[in-house]
Amino acid sequence: MAESVLEEARRKAHERGVYPAPLNEGRSRNMRANRRSDTKPEVALRSALHRMGYRYRKDLRLDLGSMKVRPDIVFTARKVAVFVDGCFWHVCPEHGSQPATNEWYWTPKLQRNIERDRASNDALIAGGWRVVRLWEHEHLEAAVAAVTRALEKDRPEHVSDHMG
């Protein structure tokens, strides 16, 4: 879509009150730069897991009946779904903060994110998946440990990893 068409759509949405007009162009640019996937913490975790020999799918859409979920990292064979949640967008109890401007917009939006996370967890668990939710601020070693614990939970203890 051409940039002018996007700008016009944004302007009309602001006029209708669908979402607030940005305070300034810098703020608008910052918000547009936020990534849905491939965030730095997510990439670091994927790289660490890959170095350890784990193979996974990234940003794979899982259809769970009426719900569609996109975990950041998916181990399909072991049915483990990993999310690396941003502190602002998912309201981290340690670092999440309520915006001081445009609360009318942000409060319900962030609340919907929390509700969607819970519904995603419930749908995944009902589908036989294990869910690992990590905050973006967690240390890489702790995040890797949480994922590997979930991956190793159902491995048979008597089976050797060696052939022969």
C-alpha positions as CSV (number, residue, x, y, z in Angstrom):
1,M,0.0,0.0,0.0
2,A,1.4,3.4,-0.9
3,E,2.5,5.6,2.0
4,S,0.1,8.3,1.2
5,V,-2.8,5.9,1.3
6,L,-1.7,4.7,4.7
7,E,-1.4,8.2,6.0
8,E,-4.9,9.0,4.8
9,A,-6.3,5.8,6.4
10,R,-4.5,6.8,9.7
11,R,-5.9,10.3,9.6
12,K,-9.4,9.1,9.0
13,A,-9.1,6.5,11.9
14,H,-7.9,9.3,14.2
15,E,-10.9,11.4,13.2
16,R,-13.3,8.6,14.0
17,G,-11.6,8.0,17.3
18,V,-10.6,4.4,16.4
19,Y,-7.1,5.1,17.8
20,P,-5.4,8.2,19.0
21,A,-3.3,10.5,16.9
22,P,0.4,10.3,17.7
23,L,1.8,13.0,19.9
24,N,4.5,13.7,17.3
25,E,6.1,12.1,14.3
26,G,8.9,10.6,16.3
27,R,6.5,8.8,18.6
28,S,4.6,7.6,15.5
29,R,7.8,6.3,13.9
30,N,8.8,4.5,17.2
31,M,5.4,2.7,17.4
32,R,5.5,1.7,13.7
33,A,9.0,0.2,14.3
34,N,7.7,-2.2,16.9
35,R,8.1,-5.8,15.6
36,R,5.5,-8.5,16.0
37,S,8.2,-11.2,15.5
38,D,12.0,-11.5,15.4
39,T,12.5,-9.3,18.4
40,K,16.0,-9.2,19.9
41,P,15.1,-11.4,22.9
42,E,13.3,-13.9,20.6
43,V,16.2,-14.1,18.2
44,A,18.7,-14.6,21.0
45,L,16.6,-17.4,22.4
46,R,16.2,-19.1,19.0
47,S,19.9,-18.8,18.4
48,A,20.8,-20.3,21.7
49,L,18.4,-23.2,21.2
50,H,19.7,-23.8,17.7
51,R,23.3,-23.9,18.9
52,M,22.2,-26.6,21.4
53,G,20.9,-28.7,18.5
54,Y,17.2,-28.0,18.9
55,R,15.1,-27.5,15.7
56,Y,11.9,-25.6,15.7
57,R,9.5,-23.6,13.6
58,K,9.3,-19.8,14.1
59,D,6.0,-17.8,14.0
60,L,4.0,-20.9,12.9
61,R,0.3,-20.4,12.9
62,L,-1.5,-23.2,14.8
63,D,-5.2,-23.7,14.1
64,L,-6.8,-24.9,17.3
65,G,-10.5,-25.2,16.5
66,S,-12.0,-21.8,16.5
67,M,-8.7,-20.2,17.7
68,K,-5.6,-19.4,15.7
69,V,-2.4,-19.0,17.7
70,R,1.1,-17.9,16.5
71,P,3.7,-18.8,19.1
72,D,7.1,-17.3,18.6
73,I,8.8,-20.7,18.6
74,V,7.1,-24.0,18.0
75,F,8.4,-27.5,18.5
76,T,5.9,-29.4,16.5
77,A,6.9,-33.0,17.3
78,R,7.1,-32.3,21.0
79,K,4.1,-30.0,21.1
80,V,5.8,-27.2,22.9
81,A,4.8,-23.6,22.1
82,V,7.1,-20.8,23.3
83,F,6.1,-17.1,23.6
84,V,8.6,-14.3,24.3
85,D,6.3,-11.5,25.5
86,G,7.2,-7.8,25.5
87,C,6.8,-6.1,28.9
88,F,4.7,-3.2,27.6
89,W,2.4,-5.1,25.2
90,H,1.7,-8.0,27.6
91,V,1.7,-5.9,30.9
92,C,4.6,-7.4,32.7
93,P,4.0,-7.2,36.5
94,E,7.6,-6.1,37.0
95,H,8.2,-3.7,34.1
96,G,4.8,-3.1,32.4
97,S,3.5,0.4,32.8
98,Q,0.2,2.0,32.0
99,P,0.5,4.8,29.5
100,A,-0.1,8.3,30.9
101,T,-1.6,9.6,27.7
102,N,-4.6,8.2,25.7
103,E,-5.5,5.8,28.5
104,W,-9.0,5.5,26.9
105,Y,-7.2,3.6,24.0
106,W,-4.3,1.8,25.7
107,T,-6.0,0.4,28.8
108,P,-8.6,-1.7,26.9
109,K,-6.0,-2.6,24.2
110,L,-3.5,-4.0,26.8
111,Q,-6.3,-5.7,28.7
112,R,-7.4,-7.5,25.4
113,N,-3.7,-8.6,25.0
114,I,-3.8,-10.2,28.4
115,E,-7.1,-11.9,27.7
116,R,-5.9,-13.2,24.3
117,D,-2.8,-14.6,26.0
118,R,-4.9,-16.5,28.5
119,A,-7.2,-17.8,25.8
120,S,-4.2,-18.8,23.7
121,N,-2.8,-20.7,26.6
122,D,-6.1,-22.4,27.3
123,A,-6.6,-23.5,23.7
124,L,-3.0,-24.8,23.4
125,I,-3.2,-26.8,26.6
126,A,-6.6,-28.2,25.6
127,G,-4.9,-29.3,22.3
128,G,-2.3,-31.2,24.2
129,W,0.5,-28.5,23.9
130,R,2.9,-27.4,26.6
131,V,3.1,-23.6,26.8
132,V,6.2,-21.6,27.8
133,R,5.7,-17.9,28.3
134,L,8.8,-15.8,28.9
135,W,9.2,-12.1,29.5
136,E,11.6,-10.2,27.2
137,H,13.7,-9.1,30.2
138,E,14.4,-12.7,31.4
139,H,18.1,-13.7,31.3
140,L,18.9,-15.9,28.3
141,E,20.1,-18.7,30.4
142,A,16.9,-18.8,32.4
143,A,14.8,-18.7,29.2
144,V,16.8,-21.5,27.7
145,A,16.4,-23.6,30.8
146,A,12.6,-23.1,30.9
147,V,12.3,-24.2,27.3
148,T,14.6,-27.2,27.6
149,R,12.7,-28.3,30.7
150,A,9.4,-28.2,28.7
151,L,11.1,-30.1,25.8
152,E,12.5,-32.8,28.0
153,K,9.4,-33.5,30.1
154,D,8.0,-36.4,28.1
155,R,11.2,-37.9,26.8
156,P,11.5,-41.6,27.8
157,E,14.2,-42.1,30.4
158,H,15.2,-45.6,29.2
159,V,15.8,-44.8,25.6
160,S,19.4,-44.2,24.6
161,D,20.2,-41.2,22.4
162,H,22.9,-43.3,20.7
163,M,22.3,-45.7,17.7
164,G,23.5,-49.3,18.0
